[in-house]
Amino acid sequence: MLVAASTECFPSLSLSQAVDTLVDLEYTSLEIDIHEGGNHLRPSAVAANLEGAIKACRNTHRASVVSYSLQIDAEGEEYYRQFVACCRLAKTTKVVTLTVPSAELGTPFNQEVEHLQRIVNLAEADGVRVAMKSQIGRLSEDPDTVIVLCDNVKGLGVTLDPSHYLCHPNGPKNYDRLLKYTYHVHLRDSTKTKLQVRIGQGEIEYGRLVNMLSKVNYDRTLSVHMAEMPEVDHFAELRKMRLLMESLL
């Protein structure tokens, strides 16, 4: 397993500044967010200038890009056009996993299955895999629903974020059965009432998680995915998390 960090840890910085900062914090593997509403890469920009996006994602000062997180706001066929461009970016930069959000709660199940099957098929054409992000407020907030979706969409996996199952509005959810579907992992520390707290003050069992992932032969990335908190040294927290995860591996 590798320890990585997401550029989403520094949403106010430019992409190059976020990369530089994570490299300064001694992260050697990176996850880059490609969000339409973000300050780094945007899916529409990738579709408009693929070569420029490839150049930006290769300018990482020897750190390896291991994953992309996508959030495409376009609808209809424009969504799929932008998604294909991001798959081409992933293929060219040798990234295997794309993380996408699942549909919002209330979306018809069959509609989501059709959508996910289409993007999985598009991604597979470029040798890329799609992982659905664990997220409160979306279909993926329920582990049982995630399993049914993965079983119905051949090739679909999950980006496991334990925090969204611990800090769940209906109480903690057991996510053990999701481990065999896991393509990628997002990490921070959390409690049952707060999605993010300082490292060591939460209830995420990192050692247990690493051990269980090892049992299903997970050999990919553990990506630190932490937001800034008021009156907390964000740099120190990111260093602490890296050292903690490296010690477990």
Buried (B, 14 or more C-beta within 10 A) or exposed (E): BBBBBBBBBBBEBEBBBBBBBBBEBBBBBBBBBBBBEBBBBBBBBBBEEBEEBBEBBEEBEEBBBBBBBBBBEBEEEBBBBBBBBBBBBBBBBEBBBBBBBBBEEEEEEEEBBEBBBBBBEBBBEBEBBBBBBBBBEBBBBBBEBBBBBBEBBEEBBBBBBBBBBBBBEEEEBEBEEBBBBBBBBBBBBBBEEBBBBBBEEBBBEBEEBBEBBEEEEBEBBBBBBBEBEEEBEBEEBBBBBBEBBEEBE
